[in-house]
Amino acid sequence: MPSSEHLKEADRVMTICNACRYCAGFCAVFPAMERRRTFDTKDLVYLSNLCFECRACFYACQYAPPHEFAVNVPSALSRLRADTYADYAWPRILSGMYKNNAFLVGLVTTVCIVAAFVLTLVFQGSTTLFSAHQGAGAFYAVVPYGAMVFPAMVMFFYAIFALLAGFVSFWRRTRGSLSDLVNLPAFARAMKDAFGLQYMKGGGDGCNYPDEKFSKSRMWHHHLVFYGFLLDFGATTTAAFYHHFMHWDAPYPYLSVPVVLGTVGGVMMCIGTVGLLYLKSKSDLEPSEEKMLSLDRTFLVMLFLTSFTGLLLLALRETAFMGTLLVIHLGVVAGLFLTLPYSKFAHAVYRYGALIQNAIEIREEEQSRVVLG
């Protein structure tokens, strides 16, 4: 269960906001709030994950600190959102990964890199690892295809399963019925809101981030990270198609589809993650939550390292550094996927679930108006 203290504060803040309603048009949280007169745990967990922390409500609020009411919606919902991640983590024993997340993610990644080095040295030898390899199959001369792909697939599907298990727990406790998920219009609306970062646009001027001024910087950097990630996934998928169906071994030519997709995606992710880290370093701390900031920074650093080591490997793949860079890159990727369900990436799952529920509620509200009208 989320912290009783955090639930109590979120309930207090939402009750005040529901009486005021000055921020009704700011984001999806406030219309969803207005559909309720009281707030139980499932309502508060749902609302906290619907929040995109654009901070518009904080800077517009007449009851924000130093007012005695001390209404701080972004901070209150961020604390509760962090509780959500730990509460719905699967398996539950690993929910502790959210505590001291930076250290534990760093430890897991370091272990993965060291293990990859040791295994490569033991089975392939130092000569193979530190020599230059060129032409088709060069990567597999250092790390055999099976040793590269099979562990990656296990880690990838583990991460997907753990995130889906968390999503199901979240949905059951906030919405209740899994049958509600069979709602194509709601899925379509949630997908549009998620892919378009709808609630980072504000009224068109962007978020109040990193300070009270309106800016689209956060939205554009999020777009770079998100779509860069999709391009990299597309590069991996295309490379798998090349290998299994065309029988072409990596590394592929610089102008081939997987290399172009991976390069563009990697550059986008590097720019996006560095930009978001910079914005966070300059952001106003009052409407934030330190635990959530730590999760943000750690995940962004992991995404940057994954992209940067991949680009470096691409640039130096025909040199004697290739083996070392390949092992480091694979270790970083392993660390990323092993810790993915216990990182800030969880927000993608729970926030999307909240967007689906919001779309269902909007549709139900529209249908009831038609019936009553």
QUIPEUR-V709349 format. One record per residue. RES is the residue in one small letter. PHI is phi in whole degrees, -180 to 180 (NA if undefined). PSI is psi in whole degrees, -180 to 180 (999 if undefined). OMEGA is omega in radians with two decimals (none if undefined). Layout:
{{RES:PHI:PSI:OMEGA} {RES:PHI:PSI:OMEGA}}
//
This chain:
{{m:NA:145:3.05} {p:-61:158:3.13} {s:-56:132:3.13} {s:-63:-34:3.11} {e:-65:-43:3.13} {h:-68:-38:3.09} {l:-64:-43:-3.12} {k:-63:-43:-3.13} {e:-69:-41:3.11} {a:-63:-40:3.11} {d:-63:-43:3.13} {r:-61:-47:-3.10} {v:-65:-46:-3.13} {m:-66:-34:3.11} {t:-65:-43:3.09} {i:-65:-45:-3.13} {c:-63:-36:-3.12} {n:-70:-24:3.08} {a:-82:-32:-3.09} {c:-84:-59:3.11} {r:63:24:3.09} {y:-66:-32:-3.04} {c:-94:21:-3.00} {a:-54:-35:-3.06} {g:-97:7:-3.01} {f:-75:-44:-3.10} {c:-159:-174:-3.08} {a:-72:-21:-3.07} {v:-61:-44:-2.99} {f:-74:-41:2.99} {p:-61:-39:3.10} {a:-65:-38:3.09} {m:-62:-41:-3.08} {e:-69:-17:3.08} {r:-78:-3:-3.09} {r:-125:147:3.06} {r:-101:-31:3.06} {t:-130:167:-3.04} {f:-131:112:3.03} {d:-94:-175:-3.05} {t:-59:-45:-3.09} {k:-65:-35:3.10} {d:-65:-44:-3.09} {l:-69:-39:3.09} {v:-65:-42:3.10} {y:-62:-49:-3.12} {l:-64:-37:-3.13} {s:-65:-34:-3.14} {n:-85:-12:3.04} {l:-82:-17:-3.12} {c:-76:130:3.09} {f:-100:6:3.13} {e:53:48:3.08} {c:-77:-19:3.02} {r:74:5:3.13} {a:-59:-40:-3.11} {c:-65:-34:-3.11} {f:-66:-47:-3.07} {y:-76:-20:3.13} {a:-91:-16:-2.97} {c:-75:129:3.10} {q:-77:-12:-3.12} {y:-106:8:3.12} {a:-70:160:3.09} {p:-52:139:0.26} {p:-92:15:3.07} {h:-58:150:-3.08} {e:-64:-23:3.08} {f:-71:-27:3.09} {a:49:49:3.13} {v:-76:119:-3.13} {n:-137:82:-3.06} {v:-61:-49:-3.11} {p:-58:-43:-3.12} {s:-68:-45:-3.12} {a:-62:-43:-3.13} {l:-75:-31:3.09} {s:-65:-41:3.12} {r:-61:-44:-3.12} {l:-69:-34:3.12} {r:-66:-41:3.09} {a:-62:-38:3.06} {d:-62:-38:3.14} {t:-59:-46:-3.09} {y:-58:-45:-3.13} {a:-73:-37:-3.06} {d:-67:-34:-3.07} {y:-104:10:3.13} {a:-63:143:3.10} {w:-129:134:-0.17} {p:-70:155:-2.99} {r:-59:-30:-3.11} {i:-62:-24:-3.13} {l:-92:7:3.09} {s:-63:-22:3.10} {g:-65:-13:3.09} {m:-62:-23:3.14} {y:-77:-14:3.05} {k:-92:130:-3.10} {n:55:47:-3.01} {n:-60:-42:-3.10} {a:-60:-45:-3.13} {f:-65:-46:-3.06} {l:-69:-40:3.08} {v:-64:-42:3.10} {g:-63:-40:3.14} {l:-65:-48:3.14} {v:-60:-44:-3.12} {t:-66:-42:3.11} {t:-62:-44:3.10} {v:-60:-42:3.13} {c:-63:-43:-3.14} {i:-66:-46:3.14} {v:-62:-44:3.14} {a:-61:-42:3.13} {a:-63:-41:3.10} {f:-63:-48:-3.08} {v:-62:-47:-3.12} {l:-64:-39:3.12} {t:-66:-42:3.12} {l:-66:-40:-3.10} {v:-68:-45:-3.02} {f:-94:-24:-3.10} {q:-111:-26:3.14} {g:90:156:-3.08} {s:-68:-33:-3.14} {t:-61:-45:3.12} {t:-66:-42:-3.08} {l:-65:-40:-3.00} {f:-105:15:3.10} {s:-102:159:3.08} {a:-80:139:3.10} {h:-133:132:-3.08} {q:-131:160:3.09} {g:87:179:-3.12} {a:-59:135:3.12} {g:84:7:-3.09} {a:-61:-41:3.13} {f:-62:-40:-3.06} {y:-76:-13:3.03} {a:-70:-27:3.12} {v:-91:-52:3.11} {v:-124:112:-3.12} {p:-54:150:-3.07} {y:-54:-47:-3.13} {g:-62:-40:-3.14} {a:-69:-24:3.13} {m:-85:-44:-2.97} {v:-87:-43:-3.04} {f:-62:-50:3.09} {p:-61:-37:-3.14} {a:-63:-41:3.13} {m:-66:-41:3.12} {v:-61:-47:-3.13} {m:-66:-40:-3.14} {f:-63:-49:-3.10} {f:-71:-29:3.03} {y:-63:-46:3.14} {a:-61:-44:3.14} {i:-62:-46:-3.12} {f:-64:-44:-3.13} {a:-62:-40:3.13} {l:-69:-40:3.10} {l:-66:-38:3.10} {a:-63:-41:3.08} {g:-65:-40:3.13} {f:-62:-45:-3.13} {v:-62:-43:3.11} {s:-62:-44:3.12} {f:-61:-46:-3.08} {w:-66:-44:-3.13} {r:-62:-35:-3.06} {r:-88:-19:-3.13} {t:-105:-40:-3.13} {r:-104:-38:3.08} {g:107:-73:-3.00} {s:-92:128:3.08} {l:-70:-22:3.14} {s:-64:-24:3.12} {d:-66:-18:-3.14} {l:-71:-20:3.11} {v:-83:71:-3.06} {n:-143:88:-3.02} {l:-61:-42:3.10} {p:-60:-39:3.12} {a:-67:-42:3.09} {f:-61:-43:-3.11} {a:-64:-43:3.14} {r:-67:-42:3.13} {a:-64:-40:3.12} {m:-63:-43:3.12} {k:-63:-44:3.14} {d:-65:-39:-3.10} {a:-71:-50:-3.08} {f:-69:-28:3.13} {g:-92:1:-3.06} {l:46:50:-3.02} {q:-52:-42:-3.01} {y:-93:14:2.94} {m:-103:1:-3.10} {k:-87:-16:-3.04} {g:60:-137:3.07} {g:-90:15:-3.07} {g:119:-16:-3.11} {d:-97:-3:3.12} {g:96:-169:-3.12} {c:-84:163:2.93} {n:-88:77:-3.01} {y:-154:131:0.20} {p:-85:-4:3.10} {d:-133:-158:-3.03} {e:-74:-11:3.13} {k:-75:145:3.09} {f:-73:138:-3.13} {s:-155:145:3.07} {k:-97:5:-3.07} {s:-59:-45:-3.12} {r:-62:-43:-3.12} {m:-63:-46:-3.09} {w:-67:-39:3.12} {h:-69:-36:3.04} {h:-63:-41:3.10} {h:-60:-43:3.14} {l:-60:-45:-3.14} {v:-66:-48:-3.05} {f:-64:-51:-3.09} {y:-76:-27:3.00} {g:-64:-41:3.09} {f:-62:-43:3.13} {l:-65:-39:3.10} {l:-65:-41:3.10} {d:-64:-39:3.08} {f:-64:-39:3.08} {g:-64:-37:3.11} {a:-64:-43:3.12} {t:-65:-42:3.13} {t:-64:-43:3.13} {t:-65:-41:3.12} {a:-62:-39:3.10} {a:-64:-39:3.09} {f:-64:-45:3.12} {y:-57:-45:-3.05} {h:-70:-47:-2.99} {h:-85:-31:-3.06} {f:-108:-33:3.12} {m:-96:-13:-3.13} {h:61:40:3.06} {w:-107:128:-3.12} {d:-93:143:3.04} {a:-73:158:0.06} {p:-79:149:-3.09} {y:-95:162:3.13} {p:-56:154:-3.07} {y:-61:-29:-3.12} {l:-99:12:3.08} {s:-74:161:-3.08} {v:-59:-51:-3.11} {p:-63:-36:-3.13} {v:-70:-42:3.12} {v:-65:-46:3.11} {l:-61:-45:-3.12} {g:-66:-39:-3.14} {t:-68:-49:3.13} {v:-62:-46:3.13} {g:-63:-42:3.13} {g:-64:-43:3.11} {v:-64:-43:3.12} {m:-60:-43:-3.13} {m:-68:-39:3.11} {c:-63:-47:3.14} {i:-65:-45:-3.10} {g:-64:-45:-3.12} {t:-68:-42:3.11} {v:-63:-41:3.12} {g:-63:-43:3.13} {l:-68:-38:3.08} {l:-63:-39:3.10} {y:-64:-46:3.13} {l:-61:-39:3.14} {k:-67:-34:3.12} {s:-67:-24:-3.12} {k:-102:-3:-2.98} {s:-74:152:3.05} {d:-66:125:-3.06} {l:-82:-18:-3.05} {e:-63:-44:3.13} {p:-88:15:-3.10} {s:-109:177:3.10} {e:-132:124:-3.01} {e:-59:-40:3.14} {k:-62:-42:3.14} {m:-70:-37:3.09} {l:-62:-41:3.12} {s:-64:-43:3.08} {l:-61:-42:3.12} {d:-59:-52:-3.06} {r:-62:-44:-3.11} {t:-62:-46:-3.13} {f:-66:-41:3.12} {l:-64:-40:3.10} {v:-63:-42:3.12} {m:-64:-42:3.11} {l:-65:-40:3.12} {f:-63:-47:-3.12} {l:-62:-40:3.11} {t:-61:-46:-3.12} {s:-70:-45:-3.06} {f:-66:-44:3.13} {t:-66:-33:3.08} {g:-66:-43:3.12} {l:-68:-39:3.12} {l:-65:-41:3.08} {l:-61:-42:3.12} {l:-62:-44:-3.08} {a:-68:-33:-3.04} {l:-114:25:-3.02} {r:-71:-17:3.13} {e:-101:13:3.14} {t:-110:176:3.13} {a:-71:-11:3.11} {f:-81:-11:-3.03} {m:-56:-48:-3.09} {g:-59:-46:3.14} {t:-63:-46:-3.13} {l:-66:-37:3.11} {l:-63:-45:-3.13} {v:-65:-42:3.12} {i:-64:-45:-3.13} {h:-61:-45:3.13} {l:-64:-37:3.10} {g:-65:-41:3.11} {v:-66:-43:3.11} {v:-61:-41:3.11} {a:-62:-44:3.11} {g:-62:-39:3.13} {l:-62:-49:-3.06} {f:-74:-33:3.10} {l:-67:-32:-3.10} {t:-100:-3:-3.07} {l:-54:-46:-3.12} {p:-69:-11:-3.07} {y:-120:31:-3.13} {s:-128:-175:3.12} {k:-63:-16:3.10} {f:-59:-23:3.11} {a:-57:-26:-3.12} {h:-62:-30:3.14} {a:-63:-36:-3.11} {v:-75:-52:-3.05} {y:-74:-35:3.10} {r:-69:-38:3.09} {y:-65:-40:3.06} {g:-60:-41:3.11} {a:-66:-37:3.11} {l:-66:-37:3.08} {i:-64:-45:3.14} {q:-63:-39:3.12} {n:-63:-42:3.12} {a:-65:-38:3.10} {i:-65:-44:-3.13} {e:-64:-41:3.12} {i:-62:-43:3.14} {r:-64:-42:3.11} {e:-63:-40:3.14} {e:-66:-42:3.12} {e:-65:-40:3.14} {q:-67:-38:3.14} {s:-67:-34:3.10} {r:-66:-39:3.11} {v:-63:-44:-3.14} {v:-64:-45:-3.10} {l:-74:-29:-3.10} {g:-82:999:none}}
//
